[in-house]
Amino acid sequence: METTMSVNAVKIAISLPKDVIKEVEQTRHKMGLGRSQAILEAVSLWLKRKQEEALDKQYAEGYKKKPENAGEINPLFYASLSSFSKDKW
């Protein structure tokens, strides 16, 4: 994420509840961020989360179409057991 606004920045006006603005202002001051940078970081995180949710959904749909079977899982399970230490705790 860039720390400065690019030349291609577009100014927008939004309306938010007063309590949200108050919290944004307090938090950005503590972090030493300008208002635009704070909002940019928040929107960027939101977009990233939405992309991750879409990938999770795509992943789940893929498993529904072609679920794993025991023949695929068991060898991996037993191989993973060998990575644990045989020492007593």
C-alpha positions in Angstrom: 0.0 0.0 0.0 1.4 3.4 -1.0 1.9 6.0 1.8 1.2 8.9 -0.5 -1.8 9.7 -2.7 -1.1 9.1 -6.4 -1.7 11.6 -9.2 -4.7 9.5 -10.2 -6.5 10.1 -6.9 -10.2 11.1 -7.0 -11.8 13.2 -4.3 -15.1 11.8 -3.0 -17.6 12.8 -0.4 -19.2 10.3 1.9 -21.6 10.4 4.9 -20.8 8.3 8.0 -22.4 8.2 11.5 -20.8 10.7 13.9 -19.7 7.9 16.3 -17.8 6.2 13.4 -16.1 9.5 12.4 -15.1 10.1 16.0 -13.5 6.7 16.3 -11.8 7.1 12.9 -10.4 10.5 14.0 -9.1 9.2 17.3 -7.5 6.2 15.8 -5.9 8.0 12.9 -4.5 10.6 15.3 -3.0 7.8 17.4 -1.5 6.3 14.3 -0.2 9.5 12.9 -2.2 9.2 9.7 -4.0 11.7 7.6 -7.7 11.2 7.1 -7.3 10.2 3.4 -4.6 7.7 4.3 -6.7 6.2 7.1 -9.7 5.8 4.9 -7.5 4.4 2.1 -6.1 1.7 4.5 -9.6 0.8 5.7 -11.0 0.5 2.2 -8.0 -1.5 1.0 -8.4 -3.9 3.9 -12.1 -4.3 3.2 -11.4 -5.0 -0.5 -8.8 -7.6 0.4 -11.3 -9.3 2.8 -13.9 -9.4 0.1 -11.4 -10.9 -2.3 -10.5 -13.6 0.3 -14.1 -14.3 0.9 -14.7 -14.8 -2.8 -11.7 -17.2 -3.0 -13.0 -19.1 0.1 -16.4 -19.5 -1.6 -14.7 -20.6 -4.8 -12.6 -23.1 -2.9 -15.7 -24.5 -1.1 -17.6 -24.8 -4.3 -14.7 -26.7 -5.8 -14.8 -29.2 -3.0 -18.5 -29.7 -3.4 -18.0 -30.5 -7.1 -15.1 -32.9 -6.4 -14.7 -33.9 -2.8 -11.6 -35.7 -1.5 -12.0 -39.4 -0.9 -10.4 -41.6 1.8 -7.9 -42.9 -0.7 -6.5 -39.4 -1.2 -6.6 -38.4 2.5 -5.3 -41.4 4.4 -1.8 -41.5 2.9 -1.4 -37.7 3.7 -2.7 -38.2 7.2 -0.2 -41.0 8.0 2.6 -39.1 6.4 1.9 -36.1 8.6 2.0 -38.3 11.7 5.6 -39.2 11.0 6.5 -35.5 11.4 5.6 -35.5 15.1 8.3 -36.2 17.6 8.3 -39.6 19.2 9.7 -38.0 22.4 7.4 -38.1 25.5 6.2 -34.8 26.6 
